[in-house]
Amino acid sequence: MAPTDLSDTGHILFTRIARGDLFFGSTLPLAADLAGELRVPEICVRAALDRLHDLRILDRSAGHRLIVAPREQWRVRHTEPGPNALAAARQLRGEIHAGLHRLDHPLQPVRTLAHLVGVPTSDVRRALRDLAAEGLLALPVRGNAILISLLPTPTGPPVDRGLEDAPW
């Protein structure tokens, strides 16, 4: 089953988990912290976390914090974007890096972006969700996507630099 019924916030969180930003056993930040990072109301984050928990992507730890579940338990699978969504994301990412969009300002509406890029609006929506998962955009509940960063967030689990690797 594909996660077609996830909200934008749920899709962003799911994409971050699926691409390895949060790996099996990782504790998720508090909903309030995620809401601030994603620039959406906390209630939207809580609803997205509840849905990800229902889909068994997240588990509750003994302290009631949410942790990433093993992939074998997930009731959905992460699907890669289609070629039109990839093209739209690539073009928008290029425009962002070229400085065509200003920080903390909204992008054009989805229909306008779709017309400019030459792909269906559904592919532009997927591209915007993926760019938001990369940390470039915020997707407010109402209104257009907002550019929040010129650099994507790094992917993958953090490297543990313990004392066993120290040269002494």
Beta strands, then each sheet from edge to edge (+ up, - down):
strand 1: 58-60
strand 2: 66-68
strand 3: 137-138
strand 4: 146-147
sheet 1: 1+ 2-
sheet 2: 3+ 4-
end
